[in-house]
Amino acid sequence: MGSCKKSKDDLKKIKAKDISPKKIATIKPESTIKEVIKRMKKLKFNRLPVVQGKELVGLITIKDILSFNPEFYPEFEEIEKIREEEEKLKRLGLKEKFKEGLCSECGNSGLIYKVDGDWICENCKD
């Protein structure tokens, strides 16, 4: 088996566009804060490039939104909690027993757990 490591000379030849994902999540400058939050939550991103046409015009982050609208903090706190829990479970090899989604019992959105083949929330789990 060959090594995946590249020498410094090899790395000098590789361009960002060669290894970058082809479809990059972006947001338009005229998007509302609500749309930005919804997109960040859906994609589980902390920042989004702001693109007009094919030109990068900025980068919006959760920190930007919180400094402008601190009342959004609880929503982002929930996103961060979900992300941290998923990372912990991934490291433990338990990711497939826990995820973000809709509870099959009550229909609420959030952290759900696999119990007897169904995905249910913390409240319905007990």
C-alpha positions as CSV (number, residue, x, y, z in Angstrom):
1,M,0.0,0.0,0.0
2,G,1.2,3.5,-0.9
3,S,1.3,6.3,1.7
4,C,-1.3,9.0,1.4
5,K,1.3,11.6,2.7
6,K,2.4,14.1,0.1
7,S,5.8,15.7,0.0
8,K,6.1,19.5,0.2
9,D,6.8,19.5,-3.6
10,D,3.6,17.6,-4.3
11,L,1.6,20.0,-2.1
12,K,2.9,23.0,-4.1
13,K,1.4,21.6,-7.2
14,I,-2.1,20.9,-5.8
15,K,-4.6,23.7,-6.2
16,A,-7.5,24.4,-3.7
17,K,-10.0,23.9,-6.5
18,D,-8.7,20.4,-7.1
19,I,-9.6,19.2,-3.5
20,S,-12.5,21.6,-2.7
21,P,-16.1,20.3,-2.8
22,K,-17.7,21.2,-6.1
23,K,-20.9,22.5,-4.5
24,I,-20.3,24.9,-1.7
25,A,-23.1,26.1,0.7
26,T,-23.5,29.9,0.4
27,I,-26.1,32.6,1.1
28,K,-27.1,35.6,-0.9
29,P,-26.6,39.2,0.4
30,E,-30.3,39.8,0.4
31,S,-31.1,36.8,2.6
32,T,-32.8,37.6,5.9
33,I,-31.2,36.7,9.2
34,K,-34.0,34.1,9.7
35,E,-33.0,32.4,6.3
36,V,-29.3,32.5,7.3
37,I,-30.1,30.8,10.7
38,K,-32.3,28.2,9.0
39,R,-29.6,27.3,6.6
40,M,-26.9,27.2,9.3
41,K,-29.1,24.9,11.4
42,K,-29.9,22.6,8.5
43,L,-26.3,22.3,7.4
44,K,-24.9,22.5,10.9
45,F,-22.4,25.2,9.9
46,N,-21.1,28.1,12.1
47,R,-20.5,30.3,9.1
48,L,-21.6,30.8,5.5
49,P,-19.9,32.6,2.6
50,V,-22.0,35.5,1.2
51,V,-22.0,35.3,-2.6
52,Q,-23.5,37.6,-5.2
53,G,-23.4,36.1,-8.7
54,K,-20.1,34.4,-8.7
55,E,-18.3,36.8,-6.4
56,L,-17.6,36.3,-2.7
57,V,-18.8,39.5,-1.0
58,G,-18.5,38.4,2.7
59,L,-18.7,35.8,5.3
60,I,-21.5,35.7,8.0
61,T,-20.9,33.8,11.2
62,I,-23.0,32.8,14.2
63,K,-20.9,35.4,16.2
64,D,-22.0,38.1,13.7
65,I,-25.7,37.2,14.2
66,L,-25.3,37.0,18.0
67,S,-23.6,40.4,18.2
68,F,-26.4,41.9,16.2
69,N,-29.3,39.8,17.6
70,P,-28.4,38.2,20.9
71,E,-32.0,36.9,21.3
72,F,-31.0,34.2,18.8
73,Y,-28.6,32.7,21.2
74,P,-30.8,29.8,22.5
75,E,-31.2,28.5,18.9
76,F,-27.4,28.4,18.4
77,E,-26.8,27.0,21.8
78,E,-29.0,24.0,20.8
79,I,-27.1,23.6,17.5
80,E,-23.8,23.6,19.4
81,K,-25.1,21.1,22.0
82,I,-26.2,18.8,19.2
83,R,-22.9,19.1,17.4
84,E,-20.9,18.4,20.6
85,E,-23.0,15.3,21.4
86,E,-22.7,14.0,17.9
87,E,-18.9,14.4,18.0
88,K,-18.7,12.6,21.4
89,L,-20.8,9.7,20.1
90,K,-18.9,9.5,16.8
91,R,-15.6,9.1,18.8
92,L,-17.3,6.4,20.9
93,G,-18.7,4.6,17.8
94,L,-22.3,5.2,18.9
95,K,-23.3,7.8,16.2
96,E,-25.9,5.5,14.7
97,K,-27.9,5.4,18.0
98,F,-28.2,9.2,18.2
99,K,-28.9,12.0,15.7
100,E,-30.8,15.2,15.0
101,G,-34.2,14.7,13.5
102,L,-38.0,14.3,14.1
103,C,-39.3,12.2,16.8
104,S,-41.5,9.3,15.4
105,E,-43.7,9.5,18.5
106,C,-44.5,13.2,19.0
107,G,-43.0,14.8,15.9
108,N,-40.8,17.3,17.8
109,S,-37.5,18.2,16.1
110,G,-34.2,17.9,18.0
111,L,-32.0,15.2,19.5
112,I,-33.5,11.7,18.8
113,Y,-32.4,8.3,19.9
114,K,-32.8,4.9,18.2
115,V,-35.0,2.7,20.5
116,D,-36.3,-0.6,19.2
117,G,-35.8,0.5,15.6
118,D,-37.7,3.9,16.1
119,W,-36.2,7.3,16.4
120,I,-37.6,9.1,19.4
121,C,-36.8,12.2,21.5
122,E,-35.6,12.3,25.1
123,N,-39.1,12.9,26.4
124,C,-40.7,10.0,24.6
125,K,-37.7,7.7,25.4
126,D,-38.7,7.5,29.1
